[in-house]
Amino acid sequence: MSADTSRQQERRSRGRGCTVGLAVGDAFGAPVEFMTRDEILAAFPPNGIGGLQPWRRFAAGSYTDDTQMSIATARGIQDWRAATGWRAPKAGASRAGSDGDGARTPDLGALRLAIWERYLEWHRSSDWVDRAPGDTCMAALSAGSPGGARDVSRNGSKGCGGVMRVAPLGLIGLGAAAFAAGVDAAALTHGAVTSDTSSGFQALLIDRLVGGLALDDAVSQARAVLAAYPGAVHSLAAVDAAVTLAASSEEPYGAIGRIGSSGREAPGERGKGWVADEALGIGLFAALRYRDDVRGAFAAAANISGDSDSTASIAGAILGAWLGLEAIPPDWVAQLENREMLLGLADELLDGAV
């Protein structure tokens, strides 16, 4: 097998792992999303939820609005590529203008609007019923016009509804532009810079991982871009806390309680992860602490009093993009809703990148 073939196979595995990982993490956390930790431990003794379980009217392996909106992001990317013909430049090709192979600087404004149209399509459907869509997303989509970065007049929200859905932007070879694309996609519905920057970091991190970087190197590169973005103080603090705490010996639940600055993570409280920086930080912490143990990462991210499906989904996207599809427990993949569609969607996104 040639080195190029091996690299392409690794890249495909990482892209598929990201897409399936985010959906499995979402499905893992869905049954306990609105429960306190005390309630979780009582319902799933002794250590909390440890596998896929039914929730509401849905079978085990069913996902929430987090994955639905990630799918809408991916569909918007497909529409944009079909309309513009954009493909990632080959190695060594200039990103300015045409390189002779159809590659050119991505029109992120057009990408943003294509994604917006897919969000509207999802909003107009009944697919989200009982899938726990976020109030901020639904209100912004009901308004009928896309928000823009720093559009605090829309809602000023730093909820996690942006960062949970941007991972597909890391699969298409945007390179450094993945950060800006993540910012733009989140700002469609959320007006706070913390939402923008957390989403930009997540999209760029996935881009770096799918591109072949090791986990620590990818985090370091994405952090450097985050640190240079105006107003990124809360997102940067959450990323730094996740990195530091993951390398410590502190018990994971206690460590999670120290990530972010908004929520209070306690067994009987509403918990953490409802806002973008906390959801990102908790998901990143779980991926870093349990970098070779997907089951352990999902358990750490989900068994909290907070936004369990979003935090586990973010962890799953990161670990899937780092370890590849083979690292996602096969029994969970077998139970995953629409798994063949998700695998095909990942392949389609990857096919346009090099």
Protein Blocks (a to p, Z undefined) as FASTA:
>chain_A
ZZklmmmmmmmmmmmmmmmmmmmmmmmmmmmmmpcfklmmmmmcckbpfbdcdehjbceh
iacfklmmmmmmmmmmmmmmmmnopacddehiafehjehlopacddfklmmmmmmmmmmm
mmmmmklgonlpafklmmmmmnopacdehilklnopabfklmmmmmmmmmnonmmmlmmm
mmmmmmmmpcbfklmmmmmmmmmmmmmmmnopafklmmmmmmmmmmmpghilmmmmmmmm
mmmmmmmmbdfklmmmmgcjkbccdfklnbehkamklmmmmmmmmmmmmmmlmklmmmmm
mmccblfklmmmmmmmmmmmmnommlpcfklmmmpghklmmmmmmmmmmmmpZZ
